């Protein structure tokens, strides 16, 4: 990676299309977040669910696994494809960073032998504001004035 401003980022949108347009919301959230830290960076989006498209991880500094609305413990073919992709990327391209959010974090855990279990309080499938700690406000200065980030 040359610098943060030249960051090349691939985002896997890990949720099927639905009537809520969750995919568009996810795209916009990632575009805004990465534009604030790498305004001249490149962000590409991939659909492993319907199109079964995965990026050539060797072209990217960072691969992001988004959240999603599917059980991360299921064995749908596309989910297994994401798990294989994570394992292969980590093994073959150790300099390519992997950032996992929500469902993506569960997928990374599962890819490396971890267990994924239901949340006792029930499913959480939403993009929500989170309150930032002092450290979070320093890390996300663009969100410091509101004290939260979505």
C-alpha positions in Angstrom: 0.0 0.0 0.0 1.6 3.3 -1.1 -0.5 5.5 1.1 -4.0 5.8 2.5 -4.9 8.3 -0.2 -4.1 5.6 -2.9 -5.9 2.9 -1.1 -7.6 0.2 -3.3 -10.6 -1.3 -1.6 -12.8 -4.2 -2.7 -16.2 -4.5 -0.8 -18.1 -7.8 -0.9 -21.8 -7.1 -0.4 -22.9 -10.2 1.4 -26.6 -10.0 1.3 -29.2 -10.9 -1.3 -31.1 -8.1 -3.0 -34.4 -7.3 -1.3 -37.2 -4.8 -1.2 -35.4 -2.6 1.4 -32.6 -1.8 -1.0 -30.1 -2.8 1.7 -27.4 -3.2 -0.9 -27.6 0.5 -1.9 -27.5 1.6 1.7 -24.4 -0.5 2.3 -22.7 0.8 -0.8 -23.4 4.4 0.2 -22.2 3.9 3.7 -18.9 2.4 2.6 -18.4 5.1 -0.1 -18.8 7.9 2.4 -16.6 6.2 5.1 -13.8 5.5 2.7 -14.0 8.9 0.9 -13.4 10.6 4.3 -10.1 8.7 4.8 -9.0 8.0 1.3 -10.6 10.7 -1.0 -8.6 9.6 -4.1 -8.8 5.9 -3.2 -10.6 3.3 -5.4 -13.6 1.4 -4.0 -15.1 -1.4 -6.0 -18.1 -3.5 -5.1 -18.7 -7.2 -5.7 -21.8 -9.4 -5.4 -20.9 -12.9 -4.2 -24.6 -13.7 -3.6 -26.3 -13.5 -7.0 -23.4 -12.8 -9.4 -21.0 -15.0 -7.5 -18.3 -12.4 -8.2 -15.2 -12.1 -6.1 -12.4 -9.6 -6.6 -8.8 -10.5 -7.5 -7.5 -9.8 -4.0 -4.0 -9.2 -5.4 -5.2 -5.9 -6.9 -6.4 -4.5 -3.6 -4.9 -3.3 -0.3 -8.1 -4.0 1.6 -10.9 -6.5 1.1 -14.1 -5.7 3.1 -16.8 -8.2 4.0 -20.0 -6.3 4.6 -22.8 -7.2 6.9 -25.7 -9.2 5.6 -29.2 -10.5 6.2 -28.4 -14.2 6.0 -27.5 -16.7 8.7 -23.7 -16.8 8.7 -23.9 -20.4 9.8 -25.8 -21.6 6.8 -24.3 -23.7 4.0 -25.7 -21.9 1.0 -23.2 -22.2 -1.9 -22.5 -18.5 -2.0 -21.7 -18.5 1.8 -19.3 -21.4 1.3 -17.8 -19.5 -1.6 -17.1 -16.5 0.7 -15.5 -18.7 3.3 -13.2 -20.2 0.7 -12.4 -16.8 -0.7 -11.4 -15.6 2.8 -9.2 -18.6 3.5 -7.5 -18.4 0.1 -6.9 -14.6 0.4 -5.5 -14.9 3.9 -3.2 -17.8 2.9 -2.0 -16.6 -0.4 -2.0 -12.8 0.1 -1.0 -12.0 3.7 -0.3 -8.4 2.8 -3.9 -7.8 1.7 -5.9 -6.8 4.7 -9.3 -8.1 5.4 -11.9 -6.0 7.3 -15.1 -7.7 8.3 -18.2 -6.0 9.5 -21.1 -7.9 11.4 -22.0 -10.8 9.1 -18.5 -10.6 7.5 -16.9 -10.9 11.0 -18.9 -14.1 11.6 -17.9 -15.4 8.2 -14.2 -14.8 8.9 -14.5 -16.6 12.2 -16.3 -19.5 10.6 -13.7 -19.6 7.8 -11.0 -20.3 10.3 -12.9 -22.8 12.4 -14.9 -20.6 14.8 -18.5 -21.2 15.7 -21.3 -19.0 14.8 -24.4 -19.1 17.0 -27.7 -17.2 17.2 -27.9 -14.1 19.3 -30.0 -14.9 22.4 -32.0 -11.6 22.1 -32.8 -12.3 18.5 -31.5 -11.3 15.0 -30.0 -7.9 14.4 -30.1 -6.9 10.7 -29.9 -3.2 10.4 -27.6 -0.3 10.0 -27.7 1.6 13.3 -26.0 4.6 14.8 -23.3 3.7 17.3 -22.1 6.0 20.1 -18.4 6.7 19.7 -16.0 6.6 22.6 -13.3 9.3 22.9 -10.9 6.9 21.0 -13.6 6.4 18.3 -14.0 10.1 17.8 -10.3 10.5 17.4 -10.3 7.6 14.9 -13.3 8.9 13.0 -12.8 12.7 13.2 -15.5 13.3 10.6 -18.1 11.9 13.0 -16.7 13.6 16.2 -19.2 16.5 16.1 -22.2 14.2 16.3 -20.6 11.7 18.6 -22.1 8.8 16.6 -21.6 7.0 13.3 -23.7 4.8 11.2 
